[in-house]
Amino acid sequence: MPTIALDSNLITTFDPRSLIYLFDMIGIVACSISGTILAKHKNFDVFGCLLVSIVTAIGGGTVRDVILNRHPLFWMVDMNYLTVITISSLLMQIFFHPNSRRVDTFLKLSDTIGLSAFTLIGIKVADSMGTNVLVALLLGVITIIVGGIIRDMICNEIPLVLQQEIYITAALTGGILYFVLQNLGVSAWIADISAMATIFTLRMLAIRYDWQFPSIEWKY
């Protein structure tokens, strides 16, 4: 990935022609849509929906970059991020009915797509900055969960990641698979797609069959 020197700080940016940039934009659109759907369902106005979509889409990546001391922030360098978020949010506000019976389905599907893309993006960014595997996995998880937590808090919902859902487990499984394939010398694009497909499949199966972690209780 190319590097650009700005004010003696080093920032790593994705090449717009690369496959990983496409994955990043897919995640941005998916998270923007999930934020807009929930905000619109809660009867937020146009700017409220747009605000929720922005924090959902870039919140996790911003925290990740701050932790990595990666400046300037990715969305300040490439205005395509805010442009795509704005367009996708406005389109959803125009064409999506807030009282649709499919609100929950659309929300979970877009959230799962974002989970798949952003986990991989977070891992690859952390890996490119020289972190070890465990830290890269952690930052991959942070990239996706922070935006969702902020979204749910603004919309007065219990954050999804704090419930008994198979969510972070799916992200970690896909991330571990990515590093296994990488160490085996598998082509980068195959490792990327395999990791994303694994995360997406596990999450959708968990939703379909209602897989949940049991709560821990001390019975006496």
N, C-alpha and C positions, 0 to 999 in steps of 0.2 A: 504494500500500500504506500502511496506517495506521502511525503512529509512536507509540511509548510512551516517555516520559522516565522513566528510573530512575537515581537517584543521579548525576544530571548526565551520564549516558551515553545515547547514542541507539541504540535497537535497532529494526530494521525487521522486522516480523512479517507473515506471510501471513494474509490473511483466510480463515477456515475455509470460507467460502462460495465461494471463488474456485476456478477451474479449476487454477491453479498449486499450490494447497494439495493438491488431489487428486493431482496428479502427484508431489508431494513424498511423500505417504503411499504411493503406489504404489512409489516407489523405496525407501522405508523397509521395506515389507513384502518386496519382492524381495530386498533385501540381507540382511534378517533371515533369510529362508528360505535363501539361499545360505550364510550363515555357519552356520546350524543343520545343514544337510545335510552340509557338510564336517566339522563337529565331531562329529556323530553317527556319520558314517562312520569317524572316527578313534577311536570308542568313548569320547568324553567323557561325563561324567555330566550330569545335568540342569542344574546351575549352570554347568558348563563350557560347554555348548552355548549357554546364555543369555548368558554373557559374550562368547563369540565373536560371537553374533548382534548384540549391542549395539555392539561396537567396529566391526563390519562396516558397520552401518547409520548410525552417527553419527560415526564416526572422521574421515572426510573432511570432513564439514560442520563439525566442531569445529575442525579445523586451518584450514579456510578462514576461519571467523569470527575466529579468533585473529589470522590474518594481516591481516584487514580491521579489526581492533580493534572488532569488533561484539559488544558485551556488553549484558546477560548472554547466554549461549549459548542458541541457539534451543530446545534440548531442556530447558533449565531454566525457560523461560518457558511452554512448552506441554507439559504432561504427557502429551498424546495420543501423542507420539513414543515414550516409554518404554512406555506402555501397549500400543500397537500392536505394538512389537517383542516384548514379553513374550508377548502372546497368540499372535502368529504363530509364534514360536519353540516355545512349548509345544505348539501344535497339530501342528507338523511333527514334534516329538519323539514324539508319541503315534501319529501315523498314518503316518509315513514309516519304512520298513524300511531300516536302514543298509547292508544287503548287497544291496539292490535293484540289478538290472542297469542301471537307469536313473539311477543316482546322477550320473554324468557329464552326462547329458542335462539333468536337472533343475537341476544346478548351473550349467551354461552358460546355460540359458534364464533362470533367475532373475537371474544375473549380468548378462545382456544387458539385461533389463528395468531393472535398477538403473542400468546404464550410461546408458541412454537418458534416464531420468528425472533422475538426479543431475547429469549433465552440464548439462542445461538449467537445473536449479535453481541450480547453482553460477554459471553465466553470468549468470542474471537477478539473483541476489543481488549479485554483483560489479558488474554494470551499474547497479543501483539505488544503489550506494555511490559512483558517479561514476568508476569506473576506466576506462581505455581498453580498446579491443577486445582487444589482445594479453594484457593482464593478466586480463581477464574470461575469455578462453579458457583461460588457464593455471589459473585458480582453478576453472573448470568441470571441468578434468581432475583437479585435486587433490581435488575433492569426491568423485569416484568412486574414484580409485586408492588413496588412503591407507587406507581401510577394508579394501579387498581385500588390500593388502599386509600389513596387521597380521593379518588373518584367516589368510592363507597362512603367515605366519611362526609364529603360534601353533600351527598345525596341522602344522608341519614340512613345508611344501610350498614349491617354488620359486614365488615370486609370478608370477601370470599375466602381469602387465604387463612383466616382465623377460624373457619368452620372445618368440618370433618371431611372436606372434599379431597379427592386425589388430585392435587394441583402442583404443589412444589415437588412431590415425588415424581411426577411425570417429567418435570423440568430437569431434575437431577438425573433421572434415568437416561434421558436423551443426551444430556451433557456428558455423562460418563461414556456413553456409546461413542460420542464424537471423539473423545480423547483416545479411546481404545482403537478406533479405526485410524486415527491419525498416527498412532504409534506403530500400527501394522503397515503403514506406508500406503494406505488407500488414498486415491485421488481426493483432493480437497472438496470438490463439488459433490462427490459421492458421500463423503463424511457429513457435509453440511445437510444435504437432502435427507440422508438416513436419520440424522439426529432430529431434524424437524418433523419428519414423518412419524418417528417413534413417539415424540412428545404429543403430537396431534392425535395419534391413534389411542394412546393410553388415556388421554383426557376425555376423548369422545366415548370410549368404552366405559369409563368411569361414570360419565353422565348417563349413558344409555342403560347401564345395568345397576346404577345407583351404588357404585363402590364407594365405601367410606371407611375411614379409620375409626375404630371403636374408641370411646372415651375411657380414660383410666379412672377407676373408682376403687376405693378401699372399702370392702364390705366387712362389717364387724357385727 
